[in-house]
Amino acid sequence: MTDLSPGTQAGIENYETRLPVLAGLIAGLAGSLAIMVVVTGILLVSGRDLGMAARLIATFVYGPDAATGFAPIVVGTVLHLVTGAVFGAIFARIVPSLPRSVFIMAGLIYGILTWFVTSYAILPIAAPLLVAEANVGVLLTAHVVYGFTLGIVAATYGLWWRIPKRLPTSDKK
């Protein structure tokens, strides 16, 4: 069994880590899925069209034509997931080796920063219809959820498949 006491190599390995880009991609994808869950819940409660958020994102490609058809919903969803994964990879590249517990706070801060940068620098140019129609409070809440999820997945990345190896085994002879 591996010694996990403080000061041992295994203990340090689980405490401080450098987040691989692949982990950032996965964490960003999980964060994007979390945004989709939150926004879908808000749309359900408010009685609005469930495809509205994806359609607004698809205005980047379709412009005003994103308001009709099924393709804009698919394109908007894919764009959202890819963008979230890319932002997760960027997070992995800029976060230095930190204790895993700090990834959650770093993720929250990063989520708020991505909201600010996308809402005030990228989207007004790339998808002005999205900016005009989207609720700022909903977008901020969604990006806080993104950052929190990003941080949790980043903090736990690599631990899930290691835990079974560390559980004590009983050897029956």
TORZA-323033 format. One record per residue (C-alpha): residue in one letter; x, y, z. Coordinates in steps of 0.02 Angstrom, whole numbers, plus 50000, padded with zeros to 5 digits. Layout:
<pts>
{A {X Y Z}}
...
</pts>
This chain:
<pts>
{M {50000 50000 50000}}
{T {50062 50174 49959}}
{D {50112 50288 50104}}
{L {50006 50446 50093}}
{S {50073 50532 50248}}
{P {50129 50713 50232}}
{G {50304 50731 50164}}
{T {50304 50570 50064}}
{Q {50317 50577 49877}}
{A {50140 50508 49852}}
{G {50069 50637 49974}}
{I {50153 50780 49881}}
{E {50097 50711 49713}}
{N {49915 50718 49767}}
{Y {49932 50887 49849}}
{E {50020 50993 49719}}
{T {49997 50964 49536}}
{R {50020 51043 49367}}
{L {49858 51027 49271}}
{P {49883 50943 49101}}
{V {49801 51024 48949}}
{L {49695 50868 48922}}
{A {49630 50887 49100}}
{G {49590 51069 49062}}
{L {49494 51017 48906}}
{I {49393 50890 49005}}
{A {49363 51013 49148}}
{G {49310 51149 49025}}
{L {49191 51029 48939}}
{A {49116 50983 49108}}
{G {49099 51168 49148}}
{S {49010 51199 48982}}
{L {48891 51056 49018}}
{A {48857 51132 49190}}
{I {48814 51298 49108}}
{M {48694 51208 48993}}
{V {48606 51127 49142}}
{V {48588 51294 49232}}
{V {48529 51390 49080}}
{T {48407 51251 49033}}
{G {48336 51258 49209}}
{I {48316 51447 49197}}
{L {48233 51431 49026}}
{L {48114 51297 49092}}
{V {48064 51399 49244}}
{S {48038 51556 49140}}
{G {47938 51463 49007}}
{R {48053 51513 48865}}
{D {48110 51411 48715}}
{L {48240 51281 48771}}
{G {48338 51308 48610}}
{M {48352 51495 48638}}
{A {48526 51494 48715}}
{A {48597 51382 48578}}
{R {48513 51489 48446}}
{L {48589 51647 48520}}
{I {48762 51567 48518}}
{A {48732 51511 48338}}
{T {48707 51693 48286}}
{F {48898 51692 48276}}
{V {48879 51582 48121}}
{Y {48702 51613 48058}}
{G {48667 51792 48111}}
{P {48480 51828 48124}}
{D {48442 51665 48030}}
{A {48483 51568 48188}}
{A {48306 51601 48247}}
{T {48234 51459 48143}}
{G {48275 51278 48106}}
{F {48360 51140 48203}}
{A {48537 51162 48134}}
{P {48570 51324 48232}}
{I {48530 51231 48394}}
{V {48658 51096 48352}}
{V {48788 51223 48294}}
{G {48762 51334 48446}}
{T {48777 51185 48564}}
{V {48937 51123 48480}}
{L {49010 51299 48480}}
{H {48972 51316 48665}}
{L {49052 51148 48710}}
{V {49207 51179 48603}}
{T {49229 51354 48672}}
{G {49213 51291 48851}}
{A {49340 51154 48819}}
{V {49463 51277 48740}}
{F {49442 51396 48887}}
{G {49476 51247 49001}}
{A {49637 51208 48907}}
{I {49689 51390 48926}}
{F {49652 51376 49112}}
{A {49766 51224 49121}}
{R {49907 51319 49036}}
{I {49898 51474 49146}}
{V {49870 51394 49316}}
{P {50038 51356 49396}}
{S {50072 51207 49506}}
{L {49952 51234 49649}}
{P {49874 51136 49789}}
{R {49721 51049 49719}}
{S {49606 51144 49838}}
{V {49660 51310 49759}}
{F {49597 51252 49589}}
{I {49418 51280 49646}}
{M {49448 51462 49692}}
{A {49555 51486 49536}}
{G {49413 51410 49433}}
{L {49285 51529 49508}}
{I {49395 51680 49472}}
{Y {49429 51615 49297}}
{G {49243 51589 49265}}
{I {49208 51770 49311}}
{L {49353 51828 49201}}
{T {49289 51727 49053}}
{W {49117 51804 49077}}
{F {49192 51978 49080}}
{V {49306 51953 48929}}
{T {49176 51864 48823}}
{S {49033 51982 48870}}
{Y {49127 52144 48846}}
{A {49264 52106 48719}}
{I {49228 51953 48612}}
{L {49039 51935 48595}}
{P {48999 52117 48552}}
{I {49106 52092 48397}}
{A {49077 51908 48358}}
{A {48893 51889 48404}}
{P {48810 52058 48440}}
{L {48636 51980 48435}}
{L {48685 51867 48581}}
{V {48741 52017 48683}}
{A {48583 52112 48642}}
{E {48467 51970 48693}}
{A {48560 51887 48838}}
{N {48527 51927 49020}}
{V {48688 51988 49103}}
{G {48640 51911 49271}}
{V {48606 51741 49192}}
{L {48770 51747 49097}}
{L {48867 51792 49253}}
{T {48782 51655 49355}}
{A {48816 51530 49216}}
{H {49001 51575 49211}}
{V {49017 51563 49400}}
{V {48946 51387 49383}}
{Y {49069 51355 49241}}
{G {49216 51411 49346}}
{F {49161 51312 49499}}
{T {49138 51154 49395}}
{L {49303 51185 49305}}
{G {49391 51202 49472}}
{I {49314 51045 49547}}
{V {49352 50937 49396}}
{A {49528 51008 49387}}
{A {49556 50978 49573}}
{T {49497 50798 49563}}
{Y {49573 50755 49395}}
{G {49688 50606 49411}}
{L {49624 50554 49582}}
{W {49473 50451 49532}}
{W {49568 50308 49451}}
{R {49704 50312 49584}}
{I {49588 50290 49732}}
{P {49551 50105 49700}}
{K {49739 50069 49693}}
{R {49760 50145 49866}}
{L {49619 50053 49951}}
{P {49679 49914 50064}}
{T {49658 49742 49990}}
{S {49634 49584 50086}}
{D {49738 49440 50025}}
{K {49649 49278 50061}}
{K {49769 49132 50069}}
</pts>
